[in-house]
Amino acid sequence: MKKILSRIAMMLLLFIFVAIVVCFYLNQFMYAYGLILVLFIVFAGIGQLSKLKNDEYMYHKLSRTDEYEDYTR
């Protein structure tokens, strides 16, 4: 399932890049800049999700260990 979703996401990403180039070629600058803004929002959202996942992992990792065990090994 994850492999299929990543392929669909890559196809949509490629489609958006092609649409941006076509919009600039056809002098539709507002649409092109709008698509660039959509890409920026998507990439920013992916970055925030990965940061959240990393913070959650580190919280669980640090809460599992005890400081006493770290110093007495």
Residue, then its C-alpha position, 0 to 999 in steps of 0.5 A: m500500500k505504501k509503495i502504491l501511494s508513493r508512486i501516486a505521489m511521485m506522479l502527482l509531483l511530476f504532473i505539478f512540475v510539468a503544469i508549472v512549466v506549461c503555465f510559464y510557457l503559456n504566460q499564465f504566471m498567476y497559475a504557475y506561482g499558485l502551483i509553486l505555492v501549493l508545492f511549497i505548502v506540501f513540502a513544508g507539511i511533509g517537513q513538519l510531519s517528519k519533525l513531529k515523528n522524530d520528536e515523538y520517537m525521541y520522547h519515547k526513547l528518552s522516557r524509556t531509559d533511566e538516568y541511573e541506568d545510563y551512568t551505572r553501565 
